[in-house]
Each structure stands twice: as structure tokens, then as C-alpha cells.
Amino acid sequence: MSEQPPEVSSLRLAILEALKIAAPGALNDEARKTFLATGSNIVFAELDMDSLGEMEFCIAIELSTGVTLLPSELAELASTDGVERRLREKLDEAARSGGEASR
Amino acid sequence: MTPDPARGTPVPSREANRMDRGYRLYRRRASRCRTENQLNRIHIALDNYMTPAEVRHFAAVLAGEVADSPSRRWIATLAESMPINAVRPVEFERRELLKGVTHYTANAGSPAEKTLIIGFSGIHHRLMSPTAWLLDCLNPMLYDVIVLRDFSRRGFALGLPGLGKDLLEMLSDLAKHCDPRAYRKAVSLGTSAGGVPAILAAIALELDRGISLCPSDYRWYAAYVKALGVDEQSYAAVLASRPHPFPELIIVSGALKKDDLAAAVALHAAVPSQLWKVRNCAQHGILKWHIARGTLRAFLAKVLDQSLENQEARGATLSARWVVTSGARSLAMGVPAATDSVSFR
């Protein structure tokens, strides 16, 4: 029985696109494919993301998902899994309240 | 402000008027921001474009805001980190030649007495630092700066809107807007994704010097160009060409930044150049690394191989031999021994 590859969520695509802008040299094509194909986790400490990169990452996430994630949150979230989890929480919360995801 | 002889009262200069308009536009845009990210986006864009005079203007106006105002904190941080942060007799002014082509020049001095720096920005549309940091280090009487920004984030592989369909066409068209040959000296300066284009530009335009700070890997760039449908062989041909005189090419990388160093070594192997490894530097943002140490001016003087403030006699530029020996120490220029090792090819 062959295993189906996990579905690539739009959030993971958004995170990957944001990483391309925030830390362009940090992920090669192979790493990007692996990230999408296997659901692997990328730890921010392993990327060369400076404060500008963190801001650019959050701006890109907000533009693509409508969810506000602040640069000050990234250290706590620590990785792409952490970011994806937080985005889902905010989107779920927004769906429940019928409000905006950014709050 | 300049006095109005007719009325005897000060009237704002054209540049002051322009800065006032810029500030009012900023306030309008900032007032519409609903999130911190939206405001950060505006601040990053302003960091990328502002001249030192504009930074001081904004800092002076925003100093009246409450201390924890995001706008005041942003501009205060930017102003305080400027290498000189002092008013000059003449200042850089900003002119948009085309979308993605910004010309910084003072309304004084002749190109024949100036050095033109053609900057190829990286993916963040800046030369690794707020533009005002770089300009603040340069005497506007002696330098003009063009900053090229590829908003498509393709490393200039497809040129710029209104300026060619690929990098080589873009360079050819750029010379029509600002002729490097009119200048005393012309230099390309590329950072990160702009690093390889800067080297290609120095050769193709037969500039005096090409400086590449933490460039992308040329092999990756060539593959990327090819994937975009551009003939990468024409780029390879430029890299393989040896016009006479050949520009001095400088490739710089942090000595401890392994991926940057590997890319710099690969580019160094492909073209006659000097490879400078900055000791103890594990950062990609090499200009930011220098600003944090108070050595940005010394570093720029070293890579430009000339004074940032004073006109040197034509032909009296520092020799390559000096660069080698300066790896240990240079008291004459006050250059710190941050460049650990230099290799030639």
C-alpha cells in the first residue's frame, strides 16, 4: 500500500513564501521541496534571519493570510510548526467570533 | 530655509518643501495602518529610500511625539545609528529616474570630479542597510549613488521595467540615463542577490571597480537565469571576457559565514578578483555588522579604495599591495584589521 503524501496546506505554502523573502539564502530548492512534501519543521534559530527578516516574514504572512503575527512572537514560536499552529489558532478564533484574524 | 530677498523672510527651499510633503504623506499612510506589520512595512520602505537629510527632517518633526510612539522610536533608532549624522554644506537629494532606479545626488559638483556608485540591491531592495547609512558616509560633493531595486526579486535577471529585458540590456539602457563615463570614477556595488549582477556590470560597463558583498552563488544564479528563459551563456560570456583595462573586482564574505564564503569562493574562482574574508564575521549582513562596530566608514573606504571625504589626486588610488598588507593593520587609514585574509586570482 503506497502512502499518500500529506496535503500541503495553504498555511505552509504561505510560511514558505514568507521564508523565501525573509531568509532567501537559508533554504535551497531541496529544502523547500522537503518542507512541503514531508511536513518537516524548520527551526528559526537555524536560519540567518535578522530583525529585518523577522519583520519581512510577519509582513508577508499578514499579506497572504490576513493574520497578524508580530516579530516579537517569533522567538516564542521558534519554528515553522509553531507559526503554523499559531496561525491556525488565530484563524479558528476569528472563525468562531466572526471577526478578523488579526486580533 | 533660504531668505526671500523680496520680503526679507525665510522661504522653504525646494528640497525642504519636498521633505515636508514626504512627511505629510507618511503621516497619512501611517494613520491608515491598523497593525504593527503595516506600519513596519512603511518604515522599511522609508529606510530603503531616505537620504540622511530626510532622516534628520523626520527625526526633528517626530521628536515632538510621545516617547513611546512607534514612529518616533523608529526614526530615533535610524537617526542614532547613522555613522555621522551631521548636517553637510550640501546634501544628497533623491530622484526617481525610473521605477526601481533611484539617483542620489547633490545639486552641486561636477560628475567629472565625482565617483559614481551603481548599487545593486538585494532581495530587500536595499544595499544591506538603510540607504541613509551608506549615504551618510559619503561626501555628496564627491559621490553620486544610483540604487537599483528589482521589485520582482529576480536578481535583475529580467532587467527592470523600462530598462531592458535582461541584466545586460538593463545595463546598456542604464548608461543612457546616467553615463558612468562622465564620472571621474565609476564603481558597482552589489549586495547579496545584487552581488553577481554588480560583478557582471563592472565588466560589461568597463567600470573602474566592482564590489560584491556576500553575493549569491554564481552557479545558482546562472541556473536561475536559465530557468527564467534568459540566455545564461551571454552572462557567462561577460564573466569570461577580459576587457582592457579590466575592473578591479572585490568579493567580500564573512569568514565564518560558511554558505556565503562558499558562494564567494566560487565566484572568485570564475573571475580575476580579490576575495576578502572578514574576520570574526558570521553574518550575511556585512554592512550592518560593520555599523554595529563603528567601522562602516573605514570598510567602505577600503572597498572603494579611496577617501569618502576628500578628493585624491587622479591616479593616486591605493595599490593592491596596500590591500594585502592592510590585512594586518593600517594606521594611515585607521582601518581596523577586520579583513583577515585576502587572496588574488
Contacts between the chains, C-beta under 8 A, distances in Angstrom:
chain1	res1	chain2	res2	distance
A	21	B	123	6.6
A	21	B	153	7.4
A	24	B	122	7.9
A	24	B	123	4.8
A	24	B	192	7.5
A	24	B	193	6.8
A	25	B	192	7.4
A	25	B	216	7.2
A	25	B	259	6.3
A	25	B	260	7.6
A	25	B	284	6.6
A	48	B	257	7.8
A	48	B	283	7.7
A	48	B	284	5.2
A	50	B	283	7.7
A	50	B	284	7.9
A	50	B	285	5.8
A	50	B	288	7.1
A	52	B	44	6.9
A	52	B	124	6.3
A	55	B	37	7.5
A	55	B	40	4.7
A	55	B	44	6.3
A	56	B	44	7.3
A	56	B	124	6.6
A	58	B	37	5.1
A	58	B	40	7.5
A	59	B	37	4.8
A	59	B	38	7.9
A	59	B	40	6.3
A	59	B	41	5.0
A	59	B	44	7.8
A	62	B	35	6.5
A	62	B	37	4.6
A	62	B	38	7.6
A	68	B	35	4.7
A	68	B	36	7.4
A	68	B	37	6.0
A	69	B	37	7.8
A	70	B	36	5.7
A	70	B	37	7.2
A	71	B	40	7.6
A	102	B	34	7.5
A	102	B	35	5.7
